[in-house]
Amino acid sequence: MKLYDYTMAPSPRRARMFLAEKGLEPEIVQVDLRASAQLKPEFLAINPQATVPVLVLDDGQAITENLAIAAYLEAAYPEPPLLGTTPLEKARVLQWNSRAEFEGLLAVAEVLRNGHPAFAKRAITGTDDYEQIPQLAERGRARVGRFWGVLEQRLAQSPFVSGERFGMADITAVVAVDFAKVVRLAPPESCTSIRRWHEAMRARPSYGA
Ligand SMILES: N[C@@H](CCC(=O)N[C@@H](CS)C(=O)NCC(=O)O)C(=O)O
């Protein structure tokens, strides 16, 4: 297996952490997003959406999108389970993974891509250019603040984001929390449950993947 990656970007970090939790070590190919390598014909031939991560299997099949990569890996390498085992656990993992992605990760991305000069005309991923909308950066900040409340409340009820067991939702949420530092946002000091959980995440070997 081969993972098309970019060390500094949050989305491929999710895939790296998932792979590490499964004990898998694919060949890593860096796609230098700062140098717009994702827009070069060689990479577009692998992923026409111009995004990383991409997992390429030994037979050449390419899988894009974190959720699809996770679904493949979970089916091919069931241990340890990261997408739940019982019907309800599986639902809770996807429920909280979606919330961490849409309310956390994408809110931070909204701030960064609409506010940082490095993303001028690159407010949305893909081959088309989109202008930044500064109001979206402002709105994103408010959304991130709301997400801290959601996450704190959830982690006050359960040790992990989707319940009693570590899983994909923890990966997405911890990547969102760490990504927020890039736009100088962090959960307030009062979020003691997030702090307790984040320390547990940091202690896992996959955290540094
Ligand atoms: N929904 C995709 C999102 C992938 C994504 O947005 N990747 C970003 C890096 S975090 C990217 O490739 N950006 C390319 C660009 O900025 O043009 C997934 O979860 O895999």
The ligand as an SDF file (V2000), in Angstrom:
LIG
                    3D

 20 19  0  0  0  0  0  0  0  0999 V2000
  -12.7900   15.0260    2.4000 N   0  0  0  0  0  0  0  0  0  0  0  0
  -11.3720   14.8150    2.1380 C   0  0  0  0  0  0  0  0  0  0  0  0
  -10.6510   16.1240    2.3560 C   0  0  0  0  0  0  0  0  0  0  0  0
   -9.2560   16.1030    1.8290 C   0  0  0  0  0  0  0  0  0  0  0  0
   -8.6240   17.4910    1.8620 C   0  0  0  0  0  0  0  0  0  0  0  0
   -9.3010   18.5270    1.8900 O   0  0  0  0  0  0  0  0  0  0  0  0
   -7.2700   17.5140    1.8530 N   0  0  0  0  0  0  0  0  0  0  0  0
   -6.5700   18.7590    1.8310 C   0  0  0  0  0  0  0  0  0  0  0  0
   -5.4170   18.7290    2.8170 C   0  0  0  0  0  0  0  0  0  0  0  0
   -6.0220   18.8490    4.4710 S   0  0  0  0  0  0  0  0  0  0  0  0
   -5.9630   18.9630    0.4480 C   0  0  0  0  0  0  0  0  0  0  0  0
   -5.6320   17.9960   -0.2160 O   0  0  0  0  0  0  0  0  0  0  0  0
   -5.7970   20.2130    0.0250 N   0  0  0  0  0  0  0  0  0  0  0  0
   -5.3240   20.5200   -1.2800 C   0  0  0  0  0  0  0  0  0  0  0  0
   -5.4520   21.9980   -1.5720 C   0  0  0  0  0  0  0  0  0  0  0  0
   -5.4710   22.7780   -0.6040 O   0  0  0  0  0  0  0  0  0  0  0  0
   -5.5200   22.3630   -2.7380 O   0  0  0  0  0  0  0  0  0  0  0  0
  -10.8650   13.7050    3.0570 C   0  0  0  0  0  0  0  0  0  0  0  0
  -11.3490   13.5810    4.1780 O   0  0  0  0  0  0  0  0  0  0  0  0
   -9.9950   12.9300    2.6610 O   0  0  0  0  0  0  0  0  0  0  0  0
  1  2  1  0
  2  3  1  0
  2 18  1  0
  3  4  1  0
  4  5  1  0
  5  6  2  0
  5  7  1  0
  7  8  1  0
  8  9  1  0
  8 11  1  0
  9 10  1  0
 11 12  2  0
 11 13  1  0
 13 14  1  0
 14 15  1  0
 15 16  2  0
 15 17  1  0
 18 19  2  0
 18 20  1  0
M  END
$$$$
